[in-house]
Amino acid sequence: MHVHLPKPLHGWRALAGEVGIIVVGVLTALAFEQLVDNWQWHNKVEIVRKSVMGELANDRARWEVDIASSRCAEQDIDRLDRWSQGKGDAAAPSPIRVSRTHNWFWMHWANWNLATGSQALDHFPIKEQLALAALYDGIQHRQIDIEKASDLLGRVRTLVPLADGPHDRRELRAALGNLRWELDALINNDSYMKRHFDAVGVKPDRSDFEADFNSADCHY
């Protein structure tokens, strides 16, 4: 039994040409789609990078002010500690100086959280991903120290006007010691944070808080 294949109307050569045109058209369409996809991802990556770097620039400015505040506060802690031992003026000294009227600046990582929840970071170079992750990990750990220091600062400010007797002054000295410990944790990590900020090429940007900045007589 012989099977006869149907012949194309215009011959096999013409059919091959038509198939070739279709294949080329499909490949062209796929290549164009890939180009469009790459262009879209390029734009998304640039937007994400800009938002993350802007956030980090603000964090570095906040960090620098917080470190300056911590060094000023350490000087004030020593002064308060001498006063609590009866070695200073009889009147209660002025409160501990910090960057603002009440507390240290808080750090930010909202843009990083948004970035990690998207696929944009997959398009960053792996070394850049690792450098950013290490920096943000440091930021979140430093935030814990900042919050502890802020809580202790509030306690010290509460205790200073109440420290009339020996017991109250001992309680104040204990709070001052705990605050000094937290400030040392911040200051001792300054070099570490600078290295990681430098690793991603971030410069400080105070633009979002400069107008409301209160130096509290401390040098920044």
N, C-alpha and C positions, 0 to 999 in steps of 0.2 A: 504494500500500500504506500503510495507516495503522497506526501503532504506538500501542497503548493502554497508558498507564501505569497500574499497579495503584493503586487508591485505598486509602489507609490505612483501617483498620477503623473508626476514630472520626473521620475527616476530617482535612484538612490542618492546621486550626487546633490540634487536639489534638496532632498530631504535632509541630508547631512548639513547643508548650508542653513536650512531653516532651524534645525536643532541647535546649531552653533550660535545662531543669532539669539535664540532663546536663552542659552546658557550664558552667553556674554551679558545679556540684559539682566539676568538674575544676579550674576556676580557683581555687575556694576551697581545694582540696587543694594546688594548686601554691603558693598564697600562704602557706598554713600551713607547708608544707615549707620555703619561703624564710625565713620567720620563725624556724623552728627552726634552720636552717642559720646564719642571722645570729647567733642567740643563742649557738650553739656556738662560732662564730668569735670572738665578743666575749669569751667566757670564755677561749678559748685565747690570744688576744692579751693579755689582762690577766695571765694566768699567765706568758707569755713576757716581757712588759714588767717584771713584778715580779722575775723571776729575773735579767734583764739589769741592771736598776737596782740590785739588791742586790749583784751582782758588781761593778758600777762603784763603788758606795759603798765596798766593801771595797778596791778598787784605789786609790781616792782616798786612803783612810786609809794604805794601804801607801806610796803615792807621797809623801805628806807626811812620813812617818817617814823614808823613804829620802833625801829632800832634806835634812832636818835632819841625818841621819847623814853625808851627803856634805859638808855645811858643817863639821861637827865633824872629819871626816876630813881636810879641807883644812888645818885648824889643826894637826892632828897631823903631816901631811906636812911642813909648814914646820918643825916642831920636829925631826922626824927628819932632814930635809935639813940643818939646821944641825949636828945631832949628827954626821952622816956627814962633814961638812967639818971636824970637830974643833972646832966652835964651841959645843958643848953640854957637858953633863955627861960625865964619863969613862965612866960606866956606861951601858949601853943603856937608852933610855927605854922607858916603857910602850907597849904596842901601840896601833895606831890604833883609835879608838872607832867602832863602828857600832851599828845599832839592836839587833842581837842578838849573841850571843856570837861568831858566825862570819861572818855575811854580811848583805847587804841583803835586804829582803823581795822576793820574786818577785811579778810581776804575774799576773793571771788573765784568761782570755778563753774558757774552756770553754763557758759558757752562751751566749756570742755565737756560737760555732761551731755549737752545737745549733740556735740560732735561725735562722742563715743556711741550715741544711740543711732547714728546714721551710718551710711556706708562710705562717707567721704574720707574718713581716716584711712581706709584701705588703699586709697590712691595717693597717700603721702609716702615718701621714702621711708623705709623701715627704720633707719637711724633717726629720722626726725620724729617718728612715732614714739620710739623709745625715749628720746630726749624730752619730749613733751610730757610723756607719762611720768617720768622720774621727777620732773619739775612740779607737776600738779600734785604728785604724791607728797612731795615736801611741803607744798603750800597747805595742803589739808592737815598735815601733822603740825605745822606751825600755828595754824588756826586754833588747834586745841590748846596750845600754850598761851596764845593771846587771850582766849576766853578765860582760862584759869587766872591769868594775871589780872584781867579786868575784874573778875569776881573778888580777888584778894584786894585789889585797889579799893573797891567799894567798901570792903570790910575795914580796911585801914582808915578810910575817911570817916567811917562811922565811929571808930574807936578813939580817934584823936581827941575830939572835944569831950569825951567821957573819961579820959585817962587822968583822973585826979589822984587816985590812991595807988599804992604799990601793986595791988592785985590787977587793977585795970591796966597799969603800965606794963606789967608782965604779959598780959594778954595782947597788948598792942605790939610788944616786941616779938612775940611769937608770930603774929600776923605779918609783921615786917620781914621776918626771916623767911616765911613761906613765899612772900612776894618777891624777895630778892632771889630765891631759888628759881622761880619761874622766869624772872627777867634774865638770869644767867643762861637759862635754857634757850631763850630767844637770841641773846647776843652771841652765844657760842655757836649758833647755827648760821650766823650771818655770812661767813665765808662760803659755807656749803651752798646757801641759797644764791649768792652772787655767781658762783661757778655754774650753777644750773640755769640761771637767767642768761648768762653769757653764752652758754652752749646752744641756745636757740636764737641768739642775736636780739634779745629784747632790751630796749632802753626804757627808762622810767617815763611815765606820762601822768602828770598831775591834773590834767585839764578838767576832770570830772569833779574834783574837790578843791581846786586852788582858790576859787572865789569864796568858799566858806572856811578856808583853812585858818586855824587858830594856833599859832606857834606856842602859846602859853609861856613866852619868855625863854623858850628852849631853842637852840640853834639847829636848823634843819638845812 
